[in-house]
Amino acid sequence: MLVLGIESSCDETGVALYDTERGLLGHAVHTQVAMHEEYGGVVPELASRDHIRRLVPLLRGVLAQAGVEKTAIDAIAYTAGPGLAGALLVGASFAAALAKALGVPALPVHHLEGHLLSPLLSRAAPVFPFVALLVSGGHTQLMCVAAVGAYELLGESLDDAAGEAFDKTAKLLGLGYPGGPALAALAARGGTGGFRLPRPMLNSGDFAFSFSGLKTAVLTAVRERTLTEIEKAALAWEFQEAVTDVLAAKSFAALTYCGLKQLVVAGGVGANRRLRERLDQLAAGKGLRVFYPELELCTDNGAMIAFCGAQRLLAGAHAVGSGAFAIRPRWPLHELSGA
């Protein structure tokens, strides 16, 4: 079964082809970072318009990359939510129209489920069951994953997600957009000394997260005096360590709670080098394993949507074939049931 995946939830346009027998045949992503940089963040209307411009060229490129004709497509999976309403509408309407024209079914896919399952595309892939840490600009969640569609929410952020806190802290330090990678690069030049930030909810006894107070602590440090470049690097390092400490501690506590030995880390922040180092170090000492998607699949992409859609279809999910479609800008992952 050949599944086309369409991703357009925010500021990346992703298209991919996944074959249930041959694997990922091709994928391409266009990022809008350069366009949104001058505004310091994503402008929803501009994002939607750019998705419109990119989808057809990306589709043609992926078909050529895979060496197949569009008539070979058996189903189309598209991101239905969560995300920016206008951006979701572009991808969903494109997918529904193409599915209608080709006479194939279209399947709405949950964006976070795509991230959650993306490590299964890697050469070293986990097997069910496992604990998943979904960590991105909009979400920080711990899930116990028994199978495709069987997700138990253990805990999530009560305010800012980890990625959001990275971006806001980067702005406080005068760094460019996108803030997360810029802050991580600055932190790599820093080290201990001069700053000690809180580890919010580290010892709360549950799996909830809160990073708003950590961001406020950085704001207080910035307002106290004009920081030198060395001090900014030290503060960035301490911020990254604080986030990493909390994410790591809660993730391994979740593994103990669920009685499992595999941790899956997915989402944009999952590409953070320091987080990966820390998790791998702790796992090695506990006889546990941590799995990540390939770096190119950490950000939003069509490959994870095509793969997720294929797994849903194999599990018996119902796809729509009438050209109708719907989106859900707000869509909690734990509301998903089995196929």
C-alpha positions as CSV (number, residue, x, y, z in Angstrom):
1,M,0.0,0.0,0.0
2,L,1.4,3.3,-1.1
3,V,0.4,6.3,1.2
4,L,1.0,9.9,0.4
5,G,1.5,12.1,3.5
6,I,0.7,15.8,3.7
7,E,1.9,18.0,6.6
8,S,0.9,21.7,6.9
9,S,0.1,22.3,10.6
10,C,2.4,25.3,11.1
11,D,5.4,26.7,9.2
12,E,6.8,23.6,7.4
13,T,5.2,22.1,4.3
14,G,5.9,18.4,4.1
15,V,5.1,15.8,1.5
16,A,6.2,12.1,1.6
17,L,5.5,8.7,0.1
18,Y,5.5,5.6,2.3
19,D,5.1,2.1,1.1
20,T,4.0,-0.5,3.6
21,E,6.4,-3.1,2.0
22,R,9.3,-1.0,0.8
23,G,9.3,1.7,3.5
24,L,9.9,5.5,2.9
25,L,10.3,6.1,-0.8
26,G,10.8,9.8,-0.7
27,H,10.0,13.0,1.3
28,A,10.6,16.7,1.1
29,V,10.1,19.6,3.5
30,H,10.0,23.3,2.9
31,T,10.6,25.5,5.9
32,Q,9.3,29.0,6.2
33,V,11.8,30.1,8.8
34,A,13.4,32.8,6.5
35,M,10.0,34.3,5.8
36,H,8.9,34.5,9.4
37,E,12.3,35.6,10.8
38,E,11.7,39.3,10.4
39,Y,8.5,39.1,12.5
40,G,10.1,37.1,15.3
41,G,7.6,34.3,15.0
42,V,5.1,32.6,12.8
43,V,2.5,34.8,11.0
44,P,-0.5,32.5,10.4
45,E,-1.8,34.1,7.3
46,L,1.6,34.2,5.6
47,A,2.1,30.5,6.6
48,S,-1.2,29.5,5.0
49,R,-0.4,31.3,1.7
50,D,3.1,29.8,1.5
51,H,1.7,26.2,2.0
52,I,-0.5,26.9,-1.1
53,R,2.5,27.8,-3.2
54,R,4.6,24.8,-2.0
55,L,2.4,21.8,-2.1
56,V,2.2,21.1,-5.9
57,P,6.0,21.5,-6.5
58,L,6.8,19.4,-3.5
59,L,4.4,16.6,-4.6
60,R,6.0,16.6,-8.1
61,G,9.4,16.4,-6.6
62,V,8.6,13.5,-4.2
63,L,6.9,11.5,-7.0
64,A,10.0,12.0,-9.1
65,Q,12.2,11.0,-6.2
66,A,10.3,7.9,-5.6
67,G,10.0,7.1,-9.3
68,V,6.3,6.6,-9.3
69,E,3.2,8.2,-10.9
70,K,0.5,9.8,-8.8
71,T,-1.9,7.1,-10.0
72,A,0.1,4.5,-8.0
73,I,-1.0,6.2,-4.7
74,D,-3.4,4.0,-2.7
75,A,-4.4,6.5,0.0
76,I,-3.6,10.0,1.3
77,A,-3.0,10.9,4.9
78,Y,-3.1,14.6,6.0
79,T,-2.6,16.4,9.2
80,A,-6.0,17.4,10.5
81,G,-4.8,18.9,13.8
82,P,-3.7,20.3,16.1
83,G,-2.2,23.3,14.5
84,L,-3.0,26.7,12.9
85,A,-6.5,26.6,11.4
86,G,-5.6,28.2,8.1
87,A,-2.5,26.1,7.6
88,L,-4.4,22.9,8.4
89,L,-7.2,23.9,5.9
90,V,-4.7,24.2,3.1
91,G,-3.2,20.7,3.6
92,A,-6.6,19.1,4.3
93,S,-8.3,20.6,1.3
94,F,-5.4,19.7,-1.0
95,A,-5.4,16.1,0.2
96,A,-9.2,15.7,0.0
97,A,-9.3,17.2,-3.6
98,L,-6.4,15.0,-4.8
99,A,-7.9,11.9,-3.2
100,K,-11.2,12.7,-4.9
101,A,-9.5,13.1,-8.3
102,L,-7.5,9.9,-7.9
103,G,-10.4,7.9,-6.5
104,V,-8.5,6.9,-3.3
105,P,-9.4,7.4,0.4
106,A,-8.1,10.2,2.5
107,L,-7.3,9.8,6.2
108,P,-7.1,12.6,8.8
109,V,-4.0,12.2,11.0
110,H,-3.2,13.6,14.4
111,H,0.0,15.7,14.2
112,L,1.4,14.5,17.5
113,E,0.6,10.9,16.8
114,G,2.8,11.4,13.7
115,H,5.7,12.6,15.9
116,L,5.1,9.9,18.4
117,L,5.4,7.1,15.8
118,S,8.2,8.7,13.8
119,P,11.0,6.8,15.6
120,L,9.5,3.6,14.2
121,L,10.8,4.9,10.8
122,S,14.4,4.7,12.1
123,R,16.8,1.8,11.4
124,A,17.0,1.1,15.2
125,A,13.3,1.3,16.0
126,P,11.5,0.6,19.3
127,V,8.7,-2.0,19.7
128,F,5.5,-1.6,21.6
129,P,5.0,-0.9,24.5
130,F,7.1,2.1,25.4
131,V,6.9,5.5,27.1
132,A,6.9,8.5,24.8
133,L,8.2,12.0,25.6
134,L,6.6,14.4,23.1
135,V,8.5,17.6,23.4
136,S,8.1,20.5,21.0
137,G,7.3,24.2,20.7
138,G,3.6,23.6,21.5
139,H,3.6,20.4,23.6
140,T,5.4,18.7,26.4
141,Q,3.7,15.4,27.3
142,L,4.5,11.9,28.6
143,M,2.5,9.1,27.2
144,C,2.4,5.3,27.9
145,V,2.1,3.7,24.5
146,A,0.7,0.2,24.2
147,A,0.0,0.1,20.5
148,V,-1.0,2.3,17.6
149,G,-3.9,4.3,18.9
150,A,-3.5,3.1,22.5
151,Y,-2.1,6.1,24.4
152,E,-2.4,6.9,28.1
153,L,-1.6,10.5,29.0
154,L,0.7,10.5,32.1
155,G,1.3,14.2,32.3
156,E,1.8,17.4,30.3
157,S,2.9,21.0,30.7
158,L,0.6,23.2,32.7
159,D,1.8,26.3,30.9
160,D,4.7,26.9,28.5
161,A,5.9,23.8,26.6
162,A,9.7,23.2,26.7
163,G,10.2,24.4,23.1
164,E,8.1,27.5,23.8
165,A,10.3,28.2,26.9
166,F,13.4,27.8,24.7
167,D,12.1,30.3,22.2
168,K,11.0,32.9,24.8
169,T,14.3,32.6,26.7
170,A,16.2,33.1,23.4
171,K,14.3,36.3,22.8
172,L,15.1,37.5,26.3
173,L,18.8,36.9,25.5
174,G,18.5,38.9,22.2
175,L,18.9,35.8,20.0
176,G,17.3,35.4,16.6
177,Y,14.4,33.3,15.3
178,P,14.0,30.4,15.6
179,G,15.1,30.7,19.2
180,G,15.5,27.1,20.3
181,P,18.4,26.2,18.1
182,A,20.0,29.6,18.6
183,L,19.9,29.2,22.4
184,A,21.3,25.7,22.2
185,A,24.2,27.0,20.1
186,L,24.9,29.7,22.7
187,A,24.6,27.2,25.5
188,A,27.3,25.1,23.9
189,R,29.7,28.0,24.5
190,G,28.7,28.4,28.1
191,G,29.2,26.4,31.3
192,T,28.7,26.4,35.1
193,G,29.2,29.6,37.0
194,G,27.2,32.6,38.0
195,F,23.7,31.4,37.7
196,R,21.4,28.8,39.3
197,L,17.9,28.5,37.9
198,P,15.0,26.5,39.4
199,R,14.1,23.0,38.2
200,P,10.3,23.5,38.1
201,M,8.2,20.6,39.5
202,L,11.2,18.3,39.6
203,N,10.0,16.8,42.8
204,S,6.3,17.2,42.3
205,G,5.7,13.5,42.5
206,D,3.7,13.4,39.2
207,F,4.4,13.8,35.5
208,A,3.3,17.4,35.0
209,F,5.6,20.0,33.7
210,S,5.8,23.8,34.1
211,F,8.4,26.0,32.4
212,S,6.8,29.4,32.7
213,G,8.5,30.1,36.0
214,L,11.9,29.1,34.6
215,K,11.5,31.6,31.8
216,T,10.6,34.3,34.4
217,A,13.8,33.4,36.4
218,V,15.8,34.1,33.2
219,L,13.9,37.4,32.8
220,T,14.8,38.4,36.4
221,A,18.5,37.6,35.7
222,V,18.5,39.7,32.5
223,R,16.9,42.7,34.2
224,E,19.3,42.7,37.1
225,R,22.2,44.0,35.0
226,T,23.5,44.2,31.5
227,L,25.0,40.7,30.7
228,T,28.3,40.2,28.9
229,E,28.4,37.7,26.1
230,I,30.1,35.2,28.4
231,E,27.4,35.6,31.0
232,K,24.7,35.2,28.4
233,A,26.3,31.9,27.3
234,A,26.4,30.8,31.0
235,L,22.8,31.7,31.5
236,A,21.8,29.8,28.3
237,W,23.7,26.8,29.5
238,E,22.0,26.8,32.9
239,F,18.6,27.2,31.3
240,Q,19.2,24.2,29.0
241,E,20.5,22.2,32.0
242,A,17.4,23.0,34.0
243,V,15.0,21.9,31.2
244,T,17.0,18.8,30.5
245,D,17.1,17.9,34.2
246,V,13.3,18.0,34.5
247,L,12.6,16.2,31.2
248,A,15.1,13.4,32.0
249,A,13.9,12.9,35.6
250,K,10.2,12.7,34.7
251,S,10.8,10.5,31.7
252,F,12.7,7.9,33.7
253,A,10.2,8.1,36.5
254,A,7.5,7.4,33.9
255,L,9.4,4.3,32.7
256,T,9.5,3.0,36.3
257,Y,5.8,3.8,36.8
258,C,4.8,1.9,33.6
259,G,7.2,-0.9,34.2
260,L,8.9,-0.4,30.8
261,K,12.4,-0.2,29.5
262,Q,12.0,1.8,26.3
263,L,11.7,5.6,26.0
264,V,10.8,7.3,22.7
265,V,11.6,11.0,22.3
266,A,9.9,12.9,19.5
267,G,9.2,16.4,18.5
268,G,11.5,19.4,17.6
269,V,13.2,19.6,21.0
270,G,14.1,15.9,20.6
271,A,16.8,17.1,18.3
272,N,18.5,19.0,21.2
273,R,22.0,17.5,21.5
274,R,22.3,18.1,25.3
275,L,18.9,16.4,25.9
276,R,20.0,13.4,23.9
277,E,23.3,13.1,25.7
278,R,21.7,13.3,29.1
279,L,19.0,10.7,28.3
280,D,21.5,8.3,26.8
281,Q,23.9,8.6,29.8
282,L,21.1,7.9,32.3
283,A,19.7,5.1,30.2
284,A,23.1,3.4,29.9
285,G,23.4,3.3,33.7
286,K,19.9,1.8,34.2
287,G,19.8,-0.8,31.5
288,L,17.2,1.1,29.5
289,R,17.1,2.3,25.8
290,V,16.2,5.6,24.3
291,F,15.0,5.9,20.7
292,Y,14.8,9.1,18.6
293,P,13.7,9.8,15.0
294,E,16.4,10.7,12.5
295,L,17.3,14.4,13.0
296,E,15.6,15.3,9.7
297,L,12.4,13.8,11.0
298,C,12.4,15.7,14.3
299,T,10.8,18.8,12.9
300,D,7.4,18.7,11.2
301,N,7.4,16.5,8.0
302,G,5.3,14.5,5.7
303,A,7.1,11.2,6.3
304,M,5.7,10.9,9.8
305,I,2.2,11.6,8.5
306,A,2.4,9.1,5.7
307,F,3.8,6.5,8.1
308,C,1.1,7.2,10.7
309,G,-1.6,7.1,8.2
310,A,-0.3,3.7,6.8
311,Q,-0.3,2.2,10.3
312,R,-3.8,3.4,11.0
313,L,-5.1,2.0,7.7
314,L,-3.3,-1.3,8.4
315,A,-5.1,-1.4,11.8
316,G,-8.5,-0.9,10.1
317,A,-9.0,2.8,10.4
318,H,-11.9,4.3,8.4
319,A,-10.8,6.7,5.6
320,V,-13.0,9.2,3.8
321,G,-13.5,8.9,0.0
322,S,-16.1,11.5,-0.8
323,G,-13.9,14.6,-0.9
324,A,-15.1,15.8,2.5
325,F,-12.6,16.8,5.2
326,A,-12.4,18.3,8.6
327,I,-9.7,19.9,10.8
328,R,-9.3,20.1,14.5
329,P,-6.9,23.0,15.5
330,R,-7.2,21.8,19.1
331,W,-7.1,18.1,19.4
332,P,-5.7,16.3,22.6
333,L,-3.7,13.3,21.7
334,H,-5.2,11.2,24.5
335,E,-8.6,11.5,22.9
336,L,-7.5,9.1,20.1
337,S,-8.9,5.6,20.4
338,G,-7.8,2.5,18.6
339,A,-8.3,2.2,14.8
